[in-house]
Amino acid sequence: MKNKESGVTLIVLVISIIVLLLIAGITINMAAKQVGIFKPKTHQGQSVVITNKVNTTNTTNTTNN
């Protein structure tokens, strides 16, 4: 009976560690989004798109005149 209890204890320990890791991962992910530690570089991409549109508009206006 002692071996069976040890096996159950080990399984419960592994499941507990997995649950704690999941909770920690979710918490870190939520905190990173709030604080902005791991922000994606969206502003740089947006400025490139805006610059390209401005350049295209300027080129179109220059060729039309």
C-alpha positions as CSV (number, residue, x, y, z in Angstrom):
1,M,0.0,0.0,0.0
2,K,2.9,2.3,0.7
3,N,4.1,2.2,-3.0
4,K,0.7,3.1,-4.3
5,E,0.5,6.2,-2.0
6,S,4.0,7.3,-3.2
7,G,2.9,7.0,-6.8
8,V,-0.2,9.1,-6.2
9,T,1.8,11.7,-4.3
10,L,4.3,12.0,-7.2
11,I,1.5,12.4,-9.7
12,V,-0.2,15.1,-7.6
13,L,3.2,16.9,-7.3
14,V,3.7,16.9,-11.1
15,I,0.2,18.1,-11.7
16,S,0.6,20.8,-9.1
17,I,3.9,22.0,-10.7
18,I,2.3,22.1,-14.2
19,V,-0.7,24.1,-12.8
20,L,1.7,26.6,-11.1
21,L,3.7,27.0,-14.3
22,L,0.6,27.7,-16.3
23,I,-0.6,30.3,-13.7
24,A,2.8,31.9,-13.6
25,G,3.0,32.1,-17.4
26,I,-0.4,33.7,-17.7
27,T,0.4,36.2,-14.9
28,I,3.7,37.1,-16.6
29,N,2.0,37.5,-19.9
30,M,-0.7,39.8,-18.4
31,A,1.9,41.9,-16.6
32,A,4.1,42.2,-19.6
33,K,1.2,43.5,-21.7
34,Q,0.2,46.0,-19.0
35,V,3.7,47.4,-18.3
36,G,4.9,47.1,-21.8
37,I,8.1,45.1,-21.2
38,F,7.6,43.0,-24.4
39,K,5.8,45.5,-26.6
40,P,5.8,44.7,-30.3
41,K,7.3,47.3,-32.5
42,T,4.1,48.5,-34.1
43,H,4.9,52.2,-34.0
44,Q,7.9,51.7,-36.3
45,G,5.9,49.7,-38.7
46,Q,3.1,52.3,-38.7
47,S,5.5,55.1,-39.4
48,V,7.0,53.2,-42.4
49,V,3.5,52.8,-43.8
50,I,2.7,56.4,-43.3
51,T,6.0,57.5,-44.8
52,N,5.4,55.3,-47.9
53,K,2.0,56.8,-48.4
54,V,3.3,60.3,-48.1
55,N,6.1,59.6,-50.6
56,T,3.6,58.0,-53.0
57,T,1.3,61.0,-52.7
58,N,4.1,63.4,-53.3
59,T,5.3,61.4,-56.3
60,T,1.8,61.3,-57.7
61,N,1.4,65.1,-57.2
62,T,4.7,65.8,-58.8
63,T,4.0,63.7,-61.9
64,N,0.5,65.2,-62.3
65,N,1.9,68.8,-62.4
